[in-house]
Amino acid sequence: MAVAFFAIAIVLLFALSSDYPGAPVYAASEGVQITYGSVIKLMHDKTKVRLHSHEVPYGSGSGQQSVTGFPGVDDSNSYWIVKPIPDTSAKQGDTIKSGELVRLHHMRTRKWLHSHLHASPISGNMEVSCFGGEEESDTGDYWRVEIAGNGKTWRQDQKVRLQHVDTGGYLHSHDKKYTRIPGGQQEVCGVREKKADNIWLAAEGVYLPANESK
């Protein structure tokens, strides 16, 4: 795990612009602000799985790249880069306020966390997939950060919901598991109701320091 994490940190460092001030925070420390450009894992609050994707397509619905809940903490397919939506003034190192729209870019496959009205394979809720590419993104990749409780900016110790803009569905998981590929991993889907099962927290990651002002 340590070797994989160090490698990801090195990749991120080389990706930073030369005029970017400060140094990334590598440890998972409570209270760290999530900023654009940070590479994070999202942990499902109730079941503790990590939001995960891999080059395995759904066998039903859209047929796009599947998204699951992974039970371990040391898999590199669970890293996501937090990015702003296009045509905004947000830049690398900016903090993220409650209500702000973000995109999550899967680090390994370079696709975006996506949703639509296709039925999810197990529960029949809204399917959550990975889709697109570096220069291929649409509003199906937009998620609204909603802090559950007090707080104005997204921090590592805060529970959040991610609401899909196009469908209104919240990023959701539960204890329903796949029996075939990917066996043992949990279904991730979208549901329109606010439930305990759509609460997530930022966990392991490389957190870029916040800009002084936004």
Phi, psi and chi 1 to 4 in degrees:
 res  aa     phi    psi   chi1   chi2   chi3   chi4
   1 MET       -  -44.9  174.9 -178.3  176.3      -
   2 ALA   -61.6  -41.3      -      -      -      -
   3 VAL   -64.1  -45.5  173.6      -      -      -
   4 ALA   -62.5  -41.5      -      -      -      -
   5 PHE   -65.6  -42.0 -176.0   79.2      -      -
   6 PHE   -62.5  -40.3  178.6   74.8      -      -
   7 ALA   -62.5  -42.0      -      -      -      -
   8 ILE   -65.1  -39.7  -72.3  169.8      -      -
   9 ALA   -61.6  -41.4      -      -      -      -
  10 ILE   -63.9  -44.5  -67.5  -62.7      -      -
  11 VAL   -58.3  -43.8  169.5      -      -      -
  12 LEU   -64.4  -41.5  179.1   61.5      -      -
  13 LEU   -59.8  -42.2  -82.0  172.5      -      -
  14 PHE   -67.4  -24.4  -82.1  109.8      -      -
  15 ALA   -80.4  -16.1      -      -      -      -
  16 LEU   -72.9  146.3  -62.7  178.2      -      -
  17 SER   -70.5  152.1   59.3      -      -      -
  18 SER   -68.5  -22.0   58.8      -      -      -
  19 ASP   -95.7   12.7   59.9  -10.3      -      -
  20 TYR   -81.2  124.1 -176.2   78.2      -      -
  21 PRO   -82.5  154.9   30.9  -34.6      -      -
  22 GLY    87.0  174.6      -      -      -      -
  23 ALA  -124.7  145.6      -      -      -      -
  24 PRO   -63.3  152.1  -19.8   31.4      -      -
  25 VAL   -95.7  115.8  177.6      -      -      -
  26 TYR   -87.4  -26.7  -57.4  113.3      -      -
  27 ALA   -85.6  155.6      -      -      -      -
  28 ALA   -86.0   93.1      -      -      -      -
  29 SER  -110.8  136.5  -55.3      -      -      -
  30 GLU   -62.6  140.7  -70.9 -171.4   -0.4      -
  31 GLY    89.2   -8.2      -      -      -      -
  32 VAL   -64.4  134.6  172.7      -      -      -
  33 GLN   -79.2  138.4  -66.3 -174.3   98.6      -
  34 ILE   -82.1  129.0  -74.8   74.0      -      -
  35 THR  -125.8  159.0   55.5      -      -      -
  36 TYR   -62.9  134.6  -71.1  116.9      -      -
  37 GLY    98.3  -14.8      -      -      -      -
  38 SER   -68.7  149.2  -66.7      -      -      -
  39 VAL  -110.4  116.6 -179.2      -      -      -
  40 ILE  -132.1  162.2   67.4  172.1      -      -
  41 LYS  -108.1  140.0  -70.3 -173.8  178.0 -177.5
  42 LEU  -103.4  123.1  -78.9  173.0      -      -
  43 MET  -101.9  130.3 -179.5 -178.9   73.1      -
  44 HIS   -71.8  121.9 -172.0 -120.2      -      -
  45 ASP   -60.1  -41.9 -177.6   47.6      -      -
  46 LYS   -78.3  -40.5 -166.7  169.1 -177.9 -179.4
  47 THR  -109.1   -9.2   63.8      -      -      -
  48 LYS    70.1   11.5  -50.4  -50.9  178.7 -171.0
  49 VAL   -75.1  161.4  -62.1      -      -      -
  50 ARG  -103.0  140.6  -91.1   58.5  174.5  176.8
  51 LEU   -62.3  130.8 -174.8   69.7      -      -
  52 HIS  -144.1  149.1 -178.2   90.0      -      -
  53 SER  -147.4  170.2 -168.8      -      -      -
  54 HIS  -168.9  168.3   35.8 -132.6      -      -
  55 GLU   -83.1   58.0  -67.4  179.0  -25.1      -
  56 VAL  -125.9  115.0  178.9      -      -      -
  57 PRO   -77.9  154.8   29.4  -34.8      -      -
  58 TYR   -65.5  142.5  -75.4  118.7      -      -
  59 GLY   -86.2    0.1      -      -      -      -
  60 SER  -144.0 -175.8   60.6      -      -      -
  61 GLY    62.1 -128.3      -      -      -      -
  62 SER   -75.3  -23.7   69.7      -      -      -
  63 GLY    74.7    8.1      -      -      -      -
  64 GLN   -77.4  175.4  -66.1  172.5    7.1      -
  65 GLN   -61.4  131.7 -176.6  171.2  -60.5      -
  66 SER   -78.1  152.5   57.4      -      -      -
  67 VAL  -124.7  133.4  171.8      -      -      -
  68 THR  -136.8  178.3   62.5      -      -      -
  69 GLY  -105.2  119.2      -      -      -      -
  70 PHE   -98.1  131.5 -170.6   79.4      -      -
  71 PRO   -75.5  -17.4   25.7  -33.8      -      -
  72 GLY   -98.9  168.4      -      -      -      -
  73 VAL  -105.2   -7.8  -59.5      -      -      -
  74 ASP  -112.6   37.9   55.7   -7.7      -      -
  75 ASP  -112.4  126.1 -168.0  -68.7      -      -
  76 SER   -71.3  -11.6   60.2      -      -      -
  77 ASN   -78.6    5.7  -80.3  -41.4      -      -
  78 SER  -106.9   10.9  -60.0      -      -      -
  79 TYR   -92.4  136.9  -77.5  107.1      -      -
  80 TRP  -131.6  137.7  -56.6   82.9      -      -
  81 ILE   -94.9  126.8  -53.3  168.6      -      -
  82 VAL   -83.8  120.6 -175.6      -      -      -
  83 LYS  -130.2  152.2  -65.8 -165.8  174.6 -175.5
  84 PRO   -77.4  166.6   28.9  -33.5      -      -
  85 ILE   -77.1  159.3   64.2  171.8      -      -
  86 PRO   -64.2  160.4  -19.4   31.7      -      -
  87 ASP    61.3   35.6  -57.8  -39.8      -      -
  88 THR  -121.4  168.7   67.2      -      -      -
  89 SER   -85.8   -3.8   60.5      -      -      -
  90 ALA   -63.0  141.9      -      -      -      -
  91 LYS  -137.7  170.1   60.0 -174.6 -179.7  -61.5
  92 GLN   -55.2  130.9 -175.9  170.1  -87.4      -
  93 GLY    94.2  -10.9      -      -      -      -
  94 ASP   -71.3  142.8  -78.3  -11.3      -      -
  95 THR   -76.8  167.7   57.7      -      -      -
  96 ILE  -121.3  117.7  -60.9  165.1      -      -
  97 LYS   -85.8  155.5  -64.5  178.5 -179.5  178.0
  98 SER   -60.3  132.6 -173.5      -      -      -
  99 GLY    96.2  -10.1      -      -      -      -
 100 GLU   -76.2  149.5 -154.0  158.7  -43.8      -
 101 LEU   -93.8  133.4  -57.4 -174.6      -      -
 102 VAL  -132.4  167.7  -57.1      -      -      -
 103 ARG  -124.4  150.2  -63.6  179.0  -64.9  166.3
 104 LEU  -117.6  117.0  -67.0  174.7      -      -
 105 HIS  -101.5  118.2 -157.6 -162.3      -      -
 106 HIS   -67.8  122.3 -170.1 -119.2      -      -
 107 MET   -66.4  -39.3 -171.8  164.8 -176.7      -
 108 ARG   -75.5  -44.6  176.5   62.9   66.5   85.9
 109 THR  -101.4   -8.5   63.7      -      -      -
 110 ARG    65.2   27.6  -43.1  -52.5  -69.8  178.7
 111 LYS  -108.5  165.0  -64.6 -179.1 -176.0  -66.6
 112 TRP   -99.5  143.7  -57.3   95.5      -      -
 113 LEU   -64.9  127.8 -173.8   69.5      -      -
 114 HIS  -139.9  155.9 -172.2   86.9      -      -
 115 SER  -150.9  167.5 -169.6      -      -      -
 116 HIS  -169.5 -169.7   35.3 -135.6      -      -
 117 LEU   -92.7    2.4  -63.5  177.0      -      -
 118 HIS   -59.2  147.1  -70.9  -75.9      -      -
 119 ALA   -77.2  138.2      -      -      -      -
 120 SER   -71.2  151.3   60.6      -      -      -
 121 PRO   -63.5  -36.0  -23.4   33.6      -      -
 122 ILE   -97.2  -53.2  -61.0  177.8      -      -
 123 SER   -93.5  -15.8   63.2      -      -      -
 124 GLY    78.2   11.7      -      -      -      -
 125 ASN   -77.1 -165.6  -69.3  -48.6      -      -
 126 MET   -77.3  132.3  -72.0  176.2  -77.6      -
 127 GLU   -68.5  140.4 -177.5 -171.4  -86.9      -
 128 VAL  -115.0  129.6  172.0      -      -      -
 129 SER  -136.2 -178.5   64.3      -      -      -
 130 CYS  -115.5  137.7  -92.4      -      -      -
 131 PHE  -152.4  159.1 -174.0   66.2      -      -
 132 GLY    85.3 -151.4      -      -      -      -
 133 GLY  -168.9 -172.7      -      -      -      -
 134 GLU   -48.5  -46.8  -65.7  -80.4    0.1      -
 135 GLU  -110.5   13.3  -56.3  -60.3  -33.4      -
 136 GLU  -122.9  100.6 -177.4 -175.3   -0.4      -
 137 SER  -148.7  145.0  178.8      -      -      -
 138 ASP  -138.0 -173.5   59.3   27.4      -      -
 139 THR   -67.4  -14.1   58.0      -      -      -
 140 GLY   -68.6   -6.7      -      -      -      -
 141 ASP  -102.3    5.0  -52.0  -32.8      -      -
 142 TYR   -93.9  131.4  -66.0    5.1      -      -
 143 TRP  -130.0  134.1  -61.0   83.5      -      -
 144 ARG   -93.0  125.2  178.4  174.9  -72.7  105.0
 145 VAL   -79.4  124.4  175.7      -      -      -
 146 GLU  -125.5  108.1 -177.3 -179.6  -62.8      -
 147 ILE   -72.1  129.5  -66.7  173.8      -      -
 148 ALA   -92.3   95.7      -      -      -      -
 149 GLY   117.4 -155.5      -      -      -      -
 150 ASN   -78.0  158.6  -63.1  -35.5      -      -
 151 GLY   119.9  145.1      -      -      -      -
 152 LYS  -108.6  -27.0  -66.0 -178.3  178.8  179.4
 153 THR  -120.6  151.9   58.8      -      -      -
 154 TRP   -73.2  121.0 -172.2    8.5      -      -
 155 ARG  -124.4  162.9  -66.6  177.7  179.4  -91.3
 156 GLN   -64.9  -30.0 -166.5  177.6   19.8      -
 157 ASP   -91.6    8.9   56.0  -11.3      -      -
 158 GLN  -103.8  137.5  -72.4  174.8  -40.2      -
 159 LYS   -78.5  136.3  -63.1  178.8  179.6 -179.4
 160 VAL  -134.1  158.1  -60.8      -      -      -
 161 ARG  -113.2  148.1  -71.5 -176.7  173.3   88.9
 162 LEU  -116.0  113.3  -65.7  172.7      -      -
 163 GLN  -102.0  125.9 -174.5  179.8   32.2      -
 164 HIS   -71.8  128.9 -171.1 -116.5      -      -
 165 VAL   -68.3  -46.7  172.1      -      -      -
 166 ASP   -66.9  -39.9  -78.3   -0.4      -      -
 167 THR  -103.3  -18.7   64.4      -      -      -
 168 GLY    80.1    1.9      -      -      -      -
 169 GLY   -80.8  144.1      -      -      -      -
 170 TYR   -90.2  140.0  -70.4   98.4      -      -
 171 LEU   -60.6  126.8 -172.7   67.4      -      -
 172 HIS  -141.9  146.2 -177.1   91.9      -      -
 173 SER  -144.0  171.0 -169.2      -      -      -
 174 HIS  -161.0 -176.4   39.1 -143.4      -      -
 175 ASP   -85.2   14.2   58.5    4.9      -      -
 176 LYS   -80.9  121.9  -64.7  178.2  173.9   63.5
 177 LYS  -114.3  150.7  -65.0 -178.8  173.7   62.4
 178 TYR   -75.3  140.2  -68.6   97.6      -      -
 179 THR   -98.1  -19.8   56.5      -      -      -
 180 ARG  -111.2 -149.3  -55.0 -178.5   76.4  176.7
 181 ILE   -66.7  126.5  -62.7  174.9      -      -
 182 PRO   -89.1  106.5   28.7  -27.0      -      -
 183 GLY   -58.8  135.9      -      -      -      -
 184 GLY    85.0   -8.9      -      -      -      -
 185 GLN   -90.5  151.9  -64.0 -179.7   32.4      -
 186 GLN   -84.0  151.8  -78.2 -178.4 -163.2      -
 187 GLU   -71.2  137.8 -178.2 -176.3   59.2      -
 188 VAL  -115.8  134.3  170.3      -      -      -
 189 CYS  -150.2 -174.4   55.5      -      -      -
 190 GLY  -117.9  137.1      -      -      -      -
 191 VAL  -133.6  145.8  -61.8      -      -      -
 192 ARG   -82.1  -17.9  -71.9 -162.4  176.1   95.3
 193 GLU   -86.1  142.3  -58.4   81.1   15.3      -
 194 LYS   -76.2  121.4  -77.5 -170.6  179.0 -178.8
 195 LYS  -138.5  165.5  -63.9 -177.7  177.5 -177.9
 196 ALA   -62.7  -25.9      -      -      -      -
 197 ASP   -78.2   -0.7  -79.9  -27.8      -      -
 198 ASN  -114.9   34.9   39.9   56.5      -      -
 199 ILE  -103.6  133.6  -64.7  -74.8      -      -
 200 TRP  -132.5  157.4  -59.4   79.7      -      -
 201 LEU  -133.2  146.0  -64.3   95.4      -      -
 202 ALA   -70.7  133.0      -      -      -      -
 203 ALA  -118.6 -120.0      -      -      -      -
 204 GLU   -64.5  153.6  -57.4   81.6   13.8      -
 205 GLY   164.8 -179.6      -      -      -      -
 206 VAL  -114.6  109.5  179.4      -      -      -
 207 TYR  -102.2  117.8  -66.3   82.6      -      -
 208 LEU   -72.5  139.8  -62.3 -172.9      -      -
 209 PRO   -63.7  148.2   24.0  -33.5      -      -
 210 ALA   -73.3  142.3      -      -      -      -
 211 ASN   -62.1  155.5  -66.5  -29.8      -      -
 212 GLU   -65.7  -33.5  -69.2 -175.8    3.3      -
 213 SER  -145.4  159.1   61.4      -      -      -
 214 LYS  -129.4      - -177.0  175.2  179.2 -179.6
